[in-house]
Amino acid sequence: MSCPCCKKEMAISVQEMREPNAPRRQGSAGEGVPIKMGLNKIGSFEATVTRKTAGALAHTFLGGLLVLMTFIACIVFGVKPPKRG
């Protein structure tokens, strides 16, 4: 293809583009699952993990979220830990 301005010949590589909100391909049990983790403005990373690992990551995240919500509820409602001894 040639440049419309300078008429110089150039090569254009064609890559498959995916829409940003398009659903990800669901693989079989043995294939990897793409994940993205991080905070938007601070940084993030993408990786491919097994389905078993993806499930473990989800359970760990949800468990941590549950602990945090319980902690916040205890503060809001004034629940104090029992005294020892």
Buried (B, 14 or more C-beta within 10 A) or exposed (E): EEEEEEEEEEEEEEEEEEEEEEEEEEEEEEEEBEBEEEEEEEEEEEEEBBBEBBEEBEEEEEEEEEEEEEEEEEEEEEEEEEEEE
